[in-house]
Amino acid sequence: MVKKHSRKFLFMLLSTLVCMFLAVTAAWADYSQLQPKLKQSGTKTLAPGVVYTTYIGSTAAGSPLRVYVLKADLTKDNIEVQPVLAAGGKGSVEKVSSMAKRTGAVGAINGGFFSMSSPHNPVGNLIINGKTVASSDILRASLGIFNDKTVKVGCYQAGSTDAYWQGLKHLITAGPLLVEEGQPVLEAVAEGFTGGVLERAPRTALGVTRDQQMLLLVVDGRQSGRSAGLNLEELACLMADLGAQEAIGLDGGGSSEMVVNNQVVNKPSDGRERSVNNGIVILASIPVYLDGARIDFDVPPQMKQGRVLVPFRGILEAIGAQVEYDAASKSITARKDGKVVQFTIGASTALIDGQEVSLDVPAQEVGGRTLVPIRFISSALGKEVNWTDKNAVEIK
């Protein structure tokens, strides 16, 4: 069955005069005529807890359809799904493939709506690692990921002290609400989506299953004979059919894109990647947190001889050190708060303020990047480093 309007979501919307006209009664309808007909065409495990699956088939009306799904297990300590902002900041844009590469993501999709004219600011709320990137009073569906990695969907109002959102780590506002309590919801018009936006098109959606599996979905569209796309009601039915307990729509059309292992796997309807303001990435490597925020590395952290190694520039810039690299001698110098640390790729010793110290594992080249032992370099520059019971590195 499909809900015409969500009681929970409407309750929050009705808190404003804008939404006073909406009814609070739920209307139900048979959605069999909306359900896409799909069969699995391929599947691949990208990392423990992350699976990529493709589907081919048709809409209920018989138009061809291609669907791409990433499933990430949030119960695993190393898996994190989070929004990421374009590299240039709030008003800038970047290709999803570039976002995936610079964060070391195993998978990524485009994120929420944004202004197509400069500055390309997000439309709605965007919170990353507890910090508000953009705030808005727009009354559209938001999906929040909490510090304990649980997920909630609802109407988020900037600056709210509502207990519903306490412990929030990441949040993205987009819409419309697609699935609530496992049932597809017809919420698009209530959230202000009208006109051509309601027609079949390429789509992107984000949802979570009852057992904390995050679903990242992209549907190709506007491609005659290959994939027609979905309207929002069909998208809601598809997300529910895939097992989403809660789900929202994200930006679609020419923005709809999925990247897997640094490759664009769908066929964007513009014929090329569109640069977007924000995306959603799946991180599956050893987590490294600085003051509670996960650090993104273009080459994932590596475990070597019981020591965690990370790209030197990424870690040193994150902790606020000045970095110098001499390509001829393959030596690195880092300075912070009067401390000077010097080491050379492959060397078993380093210098801290001119004093030689031994290294358990030397700096080394991996995947075109120079990796350094994170505990040594961070501690040498005055940081406290701990290995947590969740198999993560915590720096304070």
Buried (B, 14 or more C-beta within 10 A) or exposed (E): EBBBBBEBBBBBBBEEEEBEEBEEEBEEBEBEEBBBEBEEEEEEEBBEBBBBBBBBBBBBEEBBBBBBBBBBBBEBBBBBBBBBBBEEEBBBBBBBBBBBBBBBBBBBBBBBBBEEEEEBBBBBBBBBBEEEBBBBEBBBBBBBBBEEBEBBBBBBBBEEEEEEBEEBBBBBBBBBBBBBEEBBBBBBBBBBBEEEBBEBBBBBBBBBBEEBBBBBBBBBBBBEEEBBBBBBBBBBBBBBBBBBBBBBBBBBBBBBBBBBEBEBBBBBBBEEBBBBBBBBBBBBBBBBBBEEBBBBBBBBBBEBEEBBBBBBBBBBBBBEBEBEBEEEEBBBBBBBEEEBBBBBBEBEEBBBEEEEEEBEBBBBEBEEBBBBBBBBBBBBBEBEBEEEEEEBBBBE
